[in-house]
């Protein structure tokens, strides 16, 4: 159900996910403009920003997991849900986003 905790989690998660996504896409577009192909741009972008995205997501997941040990139930739920969403964000940004960038249709102007 939607309450104060879930709305806070959504705001934090969306903010961090968008930040990681923008970080990747900026590097991807920069690589495209230097003349690399879509697949090479995807590979190079993941090499350049995969580490920072991984580090950010792992650190935040572990930090939010600490809240999961709280005896105050709303804080515990906040921490556990936030940690889960950070993990899902990591998976999406490391695996799903590069797959989307490989889509020729996305970059051909037909999308």
CNS distance restraints for C-alpha pairs under 8 A (distance, minus, plus):
assign (resid   1 and name CA) (resid   6 and name CA) 7.75 0.50 0.50
assign (resid   2 and name CA) (resid   6 and name CA) 5.76 0.50 0.50
assign (resid   2 and name CA) (resid   7 and name CA) 6.71 0.50 0.50
assign (resid   3 and name CA) (resid   7 and name CA) 6.19 0.50 0.50
assign (resid   4 and name CA) (resid   8 and name CA) 6.19 0.50 0.50
assign (resid   5 and name CA) (resid   9 and name CA) 6.19 0.50 0.50
assign (resid   5 and name CA) (resid  74 and name CA) 7.08 0.50 0.50
assign (resid   5 and name CA) (resid  78 and name CA) 6.02 0.50 0.50
assign (resid   6 and name CA) (resid  10 and name CA) 6.07 0.50 0.50
assign (resid   6 and name CA) (resid  78 and name CA) 7.35 0.50 0.50
assign (resid   7 and name CA) (resid  11 and name CA) 6.26 0.50 0.50
assign (resid   8 and name CA) (resid  12 and name CA) 6.23 0.50 0.50
assign (resid   9 and name CA) (resid  13 and name CA) 5.92 0.50 0.50
assign (resid   9 and name CA) (resid  78 and name CA) 6.77 0.50 0.50
assign (resid   9 and name CA) (resid  81 and name CA) 7.30 0.50 0.50
assign (resid   9 and name CA) (resid  82 and name CA) 5.83 0.50 0.50
assign (resid  10 and name CA) (resid  14 and name CA) 5.90 0.50 0.50
assign (resid  11 and name CA) (resid  15 and name CA) 6.07 0.50 0.50
assign (resid  12 and name CA) (resid  16 and name CA) 6.26 0.50 0.50
assign (resid  13 and name CA) (resid  17 and name CA) 5.94 0.50 0.50
assign (resid  13 and name CA) (resid  82 and name CA) 7.07 0.50 0.50
assign (resid  13 and name CA) (resid  85 and name CA) 6.49 0.50 0.50
assign (resid  13 and name CA) (resid  86 and name CA) 6.69 0.50 0.50
assign (resid  13 and name CA) (resid  89 and name CA) 7.83 0.50 0.50
assign (resid  14 and name CA) (resid  18 and name CA) 5.93 0.50 0.50
assign (resid  15 and name CA) (resid  19 and name CA) 6.14 0.50 0.50
assign (resid  16 and name CA) (resid  20 and name CA) 6.21 0.50 0.50
assign (resid  17 and name CA) (resid  21 and name CA) 6.08 0.50 0.50
assign (resid  17 and name CA) (resid  86 and name CA) 7.99 0.50 0.50
assign (resid  17 and name CA) (resid  89 and name CA) 5.86 0.50 0.50
assign (resid  17 and name CA) (resid  93 and name CA) 7.75 0.50 0.50
assign (resid  18 and name CA) (resid  22 and name CA) 5.98 0.50 0.50
assign (resid  19 and name CA) (resid  23 and name CA) 6.16 0.50 0.50
assign (resid  20 and name CA) (resid  24 and name CA) 6.40 0.50 0.50
assign (resid  20 and name CA) (resid  53 and name CA) 6.11 0.50 0.50
assign (resid  20 and name CA) (resid  93 and name CA) 7.05 0.50 0.50
assign (resid  21 and name CA) (resid  25 and name CA) 6.14 0.50 0.50
assign (resid  21 and name CA) (resid  93 and name CA) 6.41 0.50 0.50
assign (resid  21 and name CA) (resid  97 and name CA) 7.61 0.50 0.50
assign (resid  22 and name CA) (resid  26 and name CA) 5.91 0.50 0.50
assign (resid  23 and name CA) (resid  27 and name CA) 6.58 0.50 0.50
assign (resid  23 and name CA) (resid  49 and name CA) 7.12 0.50 0.50
assign (resid  24 and name CA) (resid  28 and name CA) 6.14 0.50 0.50
assign (resid  24 and name CA) (resid  45 and name CA) 6.29 0.50 0.50
assign (resid  24 and name CA) (resid  46 and name CA) 7.20 0.50 0.50
assign (resid  24 and name CA) (resid  49 and name CA) 6.15 0.50 0.50
assign (resid  25 and name CA) (resid  29 and name CA) 6.05 0.50 0.50
assign (resid  25 and name CA) (resid  45 and name CA) 7.97 0.50 0.50
assign (resid  26 and name CA) (resid  30 and name CA) 6.10 0.50 0.50
assign (resid  27 and name CA) (resid  31 and name CA) 6.15 0.50 0.50
assign (resid  27 and name CA) (resid  45 and name CA) 5.42 0.50 0.50
assign (resid  27 and name CA) (resid  48 and name CA) 7.82 0.50 0.50
assign (resid  27 and name CA) (resid  49 and name CA) 7.72 0.50 0.50
assign (resid  28 and name CA) (resid  32 and name CA) 6.27 0.50 0.50
assign (resid  28 and name CA) (resid  41 and name CA) 5.46 0.50 0.50
assign (resid  28 and name CA) (resid  42 and name CA) 6.11 0.50 0.50
assign (resid  28 and name CA) (resid  44 and name CA) 7.70 0.50 0.50
assign (resid  28 and name CA) (resid  45 and name CA) 5.27 0.50 0.50
assign (resid  29 and name CA) (resid  33 and name CA) 6.18 0.50 0.50
assign (resid  29 and name CA) (resid  41 and name CA) 7.68 0.50 0.50
assign (resid  30 and name CA) (resid  34 and name CA) 6.45 0.50 0.50
assign (resid  31 and name CA) (resid  35 and name CA) 6.83 0.50 0.50
assign (resid  31 and name CA) (resid  36 and name CA) 5.86 0.50 0.50
assign (resid  31 and name CA) (resid  41 and name CA) 5.14 0.50 0.50
assign (resid  31 and name CA) (resid  44 and name CA) 7.50 0.50 0.50
assign (resid  31 and name CA) (resid  45 and name CA) 7.37 0.50 0.50
assign (resid  32 and name CA) (resid  36 and name CA) 5.13 0.50 0.50
assign (resid  32 and name CA) (resid  37 and name CA) 6.44 0.50 0.50
assign (resid  32 and name CA) (resid  38 and name CA) 6.70 0.50 0.50
assign (resid  32 and name CA) (resid  41 and name CA) 5.85 0.50 0.50
assign (resid  36 and name CA) (resid  40 and name CA) 5.78 0.50 0.50
assign (resid  36 and name CA) (resid  41 and name CA) 5.66 0.50 0.50
assign (resid  37 and name CA) (resid  41 and name CA) 5.90 0.50 0.50
assign (resid  38 and name CA) (resid  42 and name CA) 6.08 0.50 0.50
assign (resid  38 and name CA) (resid 101 and name CA) 7.47 0.50 0.50
assign (resid  38 and name CA) (resid 102 and name CA) 6.15 0.50 0.50
assign (resid  38 and name CA) (resid 104 and name CA) 7.74 0.50 0.50
assign (resid  39 and name CA) (resid  43 and name CA) 6.21 0.50 0.50
assign (resid  39 and name CA) (resid 102 and name CA) 6.02 0.50 0.50
assign (resid  40 and name CA) (resid  44 and name CA) 6.00 0.50 0.50
assign (resid  41 and name CA) (resid  45 and name CA) 5.87 0.50 0.50
assign (resid  42 and name CA) (resid  46 and name CA) 6.18 0.50 0.50
assign (resid  42 and name CA) (resid  98 and name CA) 5.98 0.50 0.50
assign (resid  42 and name CA) (resid 101 and name CA) 6.61 0.50 0.50
assign (resid  42 and name CA) (resid 102 and name CA) 6.80 0.50 0.50
assign (resid  43 and name CA) (resid  47 and name CA) 6.23 0.50 0.50
assign (resid  44 and name CA) (resid  48 and name CA) 6.15 0.50 0.50
assign (resid  45 and name CA) (resid  49 and name CA) 5.99 0.50 0.50
assign (resid  45 and name CA) (resid  50 and name CA) 7.54 0.50 0.50
assign (resid  46 and name CA) (resid  50 and name CA) 4.79 0.50 0.50
assign (resid  46 and name CA) (resid  94 and name CA) 7.54 0.50 0.50
assign (resid  46 and name CA) (resid  98 and name CA) 7.46 0.50 0.50
assign (resid  47 and name CA) (resid  51 and name CA) 7.36 0.50 0.50
assign (resid  49 and name CA) (resid  53 and name CA) 6.11 0.50 0.50
assign (resid  50 and name CA) (resid  54 and name CA) 5.95 0.50 0.50
assign (resid  50 and name CA) (resid  94 and name CA) 6.70 0.50 0.50
assign (resid  51 and name CA) (resid  55 and name CA) 6.03 0.50 0.50
assign (resid  52 and name CA) (resid  56 and name CA) 6.02 0.50 0.50
assign (resid  53 and name CA) (resid  57 and name CA) 6.09 0.50 0.50
assign (resid  53 and name CA) (resid  90 and name CA) 7.24 0.50 0.50
assign (resid  53 and name CA) (resid  93 and name CA) 7.78 0.50 0.50
assign (resid  53 and name CA) (resid  94 and name CA) 7.92 0.50 0.50
assign (resid  54 and name CA) (resid  58 and name CA) 6.00 0.50 0.50
assign (resid  54 and name CA) (resid  90 and name CA) 6.65 0.50 0.50
assign (resid  54 and name CA) (resid  94 and name CA) 7.95 0.50 0.50
assign (resid  55 and name CA) (resid  59 and name CA) 6.00 0.50 0.50
assign (resid  56 and name CA) (resid  60 and name CA) 6.09 0.50 0.50
assign (resid  57 and name CA) (resid  61 and name CA) 5.91 0.50 0.50
assign (resid  57 and name CA) (resid  86 and name CA) 5.86 0.50 0.50
assign (resid  57 and name CA) (resid  87 and name CA) 6.78 0.50 0.50
assign (resid  57 and name CA) (resid  89 and name CA) 7.57 0.50 0.50
assign (resid  57 and name CA) (resid  90 and name CA) 5.88 0.50 0.50
assign (resid  58 and name CA) (resid  62 and name CA) 6.14 0.50 0.50
assign (resid  58 and name CA) (resid  86 and name CA) 7.85 0.50 0.50
assign (resid  58 and name CA) (resid  87 and name CA) 7.54 0.50 0.50
assign (resid  59 and name CA) (resid  63 and name CA) 6.05 0.50 0.50
assign (resid  60 and name CA) (resid  64 and name CA) 6.01 0.50 0.50
assign (resid  60 and name CA) (resid  83 and name CA) 7.20 0.50 0.50
assign (resid  60 and name CA) (resid  86 and name CA) 6.95 0.50 0.50
assign (resid  61 and name CA) (resid  65 and name CA) 6.12 0.50 0.50
assign (resid  61 and name CA) (resid  82 and name CA) 7.30 0.50 0.50
assign (resid  61 and name CA) (resid  83 and name CA) 4.39 0.50 0.50
assign (resid  61 and name CA) (resid  84 and name CA) 7.30 0.50 0.50
assign (resid  61 and name CA) (resid  86 and name CA) 5.58 0.50 0.50
assign (resid  61 and name CA) (resid  87 and name CA) 6.49 0.50 0.50
assign (resid  62 and name CA) (resid  66 and name CA) 6.60 0.50 0.50
assign (resid  62 and name CA) (resid  83 and name CA) 6.99 0.50 0.50
assign (resid  63 and name CA) (resid  67 and name CA) 7.38 0.50 0.50
assign (resid  63 and name CA) (resid  83 and name CA) 7.86 0.50 0.50
assign (resid  64 and name CA) (resid  68 and name CA) 7.01 0.50 0.50
assign (resid  64 and name CA) (resid  78 and name CA) 7.99 0.50 0.50
assign (resid  64 and name CA) (resid  79 and name CA) 4.59 0.50 0.50
assign (resid  64 and name CA) (resid  80 and name CA) 6.66 0.50 0.50
assign (resid  64 and name CA) (resid  82 and name CA) 6.12 0.50 0.50
assign (resid  64 and name CA) (resid  83 and name CA) 5.19 0.50 0.50
assign (resid  65 and name CA) (resid  69 and name CA) 7.33 0.50 0.50
assign (resid  65 and name CA) (resid  79 and name CA) 5.47 0.50 0.50
assign (resid  65 and name CA) (resid  80 and name CA) 5.73 0.50 0.50
assign (resid  65 and name CA) (resid  82 and name CA) 7.97 0.50 0.50
assign (resid  65 and name CA) (resid  83 and name CA) 5.72 0.50 0.50
assign (resid  66 and name CA) (resid  70 and name CA) 7.62 0.50 0.50
assign (resid  66 and name CA) (resid  79 and name CA) 6.95 0.50 0.50
assign (resid  67 and name CA) (resid  75 and name CA) 6.20 0.50 0.50
assign (resid  67 and name CA) (resid  76 and name CA) 5.34 0.50 0.50
assign (resid  67 and name CA) (resid  78 and name CA) 7.30 0.50 0.50
assign (resid  67 and name CA) (resid  79 and name CA) 4.54 0.50 0.50
assign (resid  67 and name CA) (resid  80 and name CA) 7.14 0.50 0.50
assign (resid  68 and name CA) (resid  75 and name CA) 7.08 0.50 0.50
assign (resid  68 and name CA) (resid  76 and name CA) 4.06 0.50 0.50
assign (resid  68 and name CA) (resid  77 and name CA) 6.47 0.50 0.50
assign (resid  68 and name CA) (resid  78 and name CA) 7.42 0.50 0.50
assign (resid  68 and name CA) (resid  79 and name CA) 4.84 0.50 0.50
assign (resid  68 and name CA) (resid  80 and name CA) 5.14 0.50 0.50
assign (resid  69 and name CA) (resid  76 and name CA) 6.13 0.50 0.50
assign (resid  70 and name CA) (resid  75 and name CA) 6.38 0.50 0.50
assign (resid  70 and name CA) (resid  76 and name CA) 5.14 0.50 0.50
assign (resid  71 and name CA) (resid  75 and name CA) 7.99 0.50 0.50
assign (resid  71 and name CA) (resid  76 and name CA) 6.92 0.50 0.50
assign (resid  72 and name CA) (resid  76 and name CA) 6.21 0.50 0.50
assign (resid  73 and name CA) (resid  77 and name CA) 6.08 0.50 0.50
assign (resid  74 and name CA) (resid  78 and name CA) 6.05 0.50 0.50
assign (resid  75 and name CA) (resid  79 and name CA) 6.16 0.50 0.50
assign (resid  76 and name CA) (resid  80 and name CA) 6.22 0.50 0.50
assign (resid  77 and name CA) (resid  81 and name CA) 5.93 0.50 0.50
assign (resid  78 and name CA) (resid  82 and name CA) 5.93 0.50 0.50
assign (resid  79 and name CA) (resid  83 and name CA) 6.04 0.50 0.50
assign (resid  80 and name CA) (resid  84 and name CA) 6.20 0.50 0.50
assign (resid  81 and name CA) (resid  85 and name CA) 6.17 0.50 0.50
assign (resid  82 and name CA) (resid  86 and name CA) 6.11 0.50 0.50
assign (resid  83 and name CA) (resid  87 and name CA) 6.26 0.50 0.50
assign (resid  84 and name CA) (resid  88 and name CA) 6.29 0.50 0.50
assign (resid  85 and name CA) (resid  89 and name CA) 5.99 0.50 0.50
assign (resid  86 and name CA) (resid  90 and name CA) 6.19 0.50 0.50
assign (resid  87 and name CA) (resid  91 and name CA) 6.42 0.50 0.50
assign (resid  88 and name CA) (resid  92 and name CA) 6.17 0.50 0.50
assign (resid  89 and name CA) (resid  93 and name CA) 6.05 0.50 0.50
assign (resid  90 and name CA) (resid  94 and name CA) 5.99 0.50 0.50
assign (resid  91 and name CA) (resid  95 and name CA) 5.73 0.50 0.50
assign (resid  91 and name CA) (resid  96 and name CA) 7.13 0.50 0.50
assign (resid  92 and name CA) (resid  96 and name CA) 4.72 0.50 0.50
assign (resid  92 and name CA) (resid  97 and name CA) 6.16 0.50 0.50
assign (resid  93 and name CA) (resid  97 and name CA) 5.10 0.50 0.50
assign (resid  93 and name CA) (resid  98 and name CA) 7.42 0.50 0.50
assign (resid  94 and name CA) (resid  98 and name CA) 6.81 0.50 0.50
assign (resid  95 and name CA) (resid  99 and name CA) 6.56 0.50 0.50
assign (resid  96 and name CA) (resid 100 and name CA) 6.26 0.50 0.50
assign (resid  97 and name CA) (resid 101 and name CA) 6.22 0.50 0.50
assign (resid  98 and name CA) (resid 102 and name CA) 6.32 0.50 0.50
assign (resid  99 and name CA) (resid 103 and name CA) 6.94 0.50 0.50
assign (resid 100 and name CA) (resid 106 and name CA) 7.88 0.50 0.50
assign (resid 101 and name CA) (resid 106 and name CA) 7.30 0.50 0.50
assign (resid 103 and name CA) (resid 107 and name CA) 7.18 0.50 0.50
assign (resid 104 and name CA) (resid 108 and name CA) 6.10 0.50 0.50
assign (resid 105 and name CA) (resid 109 and name CA) 7.01 0.50 0.50
assign (resid 105 and name CA) (resid 110 and name CA) 6.06 0.50 0.50
assign (resid 105 and name CA) (resid 111 and name CA) 6.04 0.50 0.50
assign (resid 106 and name CA) (resid 110 and name CA) 6.92 0.50 0.50
assign (resid 106 and name CA) (resid 111 and name CA) 5.31 0.50 0.50
assign (resid 107 and name CA) (resid 111 and name CA) 7.63 0.50 0.50
